[in-house]
Amino acid sequence: MPRFKRKPVVLEGYQFKGADYLKADAPDWIKAALEAGVLRWRTGANPAMVIDTMEGSLLVNHGDFIMKGTRGGLFPVTQAEHRDIYEEVPE
């Protein structure tokens, strides 16, 4: 049976640290996703962000990362997953 590994690609990511931080420090692609309704707030006892995708709504909790895929789609990554899978690339 064939085996596969991921190609090395560089993705943009943003760590969600709360509403005030998001407003002050968000990159343009996060602001555009908020304006387009792809990314939205979930209020209540545990406020969070929600990413609406074709597969359904995905929750982004405080401290999680919002990653932008190679085709522009957004997806959440927990802090632990981010630490295991990604490393920062110098600009």
N, C-alpha and C positions, 0 to 999 in steps of 0.2 A: 504494500500500500504506500503511495507517495506521502511524503511529509513536507510541510511548508513552514517557513518562518516569515515574519513581517519584514517588509522593506524598511530601511531606515529613512524616515521622513521627519521633517521638522514641522510641528504644529504650534499654533498660537494658543495660549491658555491664559486664564484669568482666575485667581482665587477669590471666591465670594466670601467677604468678611462682614457683610451686613449692609443695610440700606445706605447709611451715611457714607461709608467707604466706597460703595458702588457709585454713588453720585459724583464723588470727588475724583476718583481715580480710574474710572472705567475706560477701556479703549473704545475707539469708534465703533468697532464691530459689535460690541456689547450694547452700546447705545442704540445702534441701528436695529438690533434684535428686539430691544425693548419697545422701540417705536413701531416696529412691524407687528408686534404681538406674539412673536415666536418665543420670547422670554418674558415671563410675567411674575408678579408677586403672588405668594400665597400667604394670607394673613391668618391670624389665630394664635393659639397657644405656642406653636413652634413656627414662627415665620420662616419662610424659605423662598427660593426661586423655583419656577417650573419652566421646563423647556418643552414646548409642544412640537412633537415630531410625527412623522407618518406612522410610526410604531406605537404612538401613544404619548402620554405626558410623563416626563421624567423629572424627578425631584432633585434639587440642588440645595443641600443643607449648608449651614454656616461652616466655612472652612474647606468645603469641597471646591474642586476646580471645574470651570466651564471651559471645555476644549473646543476649538474650531477645527473640523476635519479638513482633509485635502480638497473636498468638494464644497466646503462652506457650511456644512451642517454642524450643529452644536450638540454636544453630549456631555453629561456630567461624569466626573471621576472623583472618587473619594480621596481623602488625603493619603490613606494607606496605599491605595492603588497607584496614585500619582508617584509616591515615593518609590514604589517597587518597579514601575514601568518607565518613568520619564526622568530625564536629567536636563537641567537648564543649559541652554546653548548661548554662548556669549554673542552679543550683537555685532 
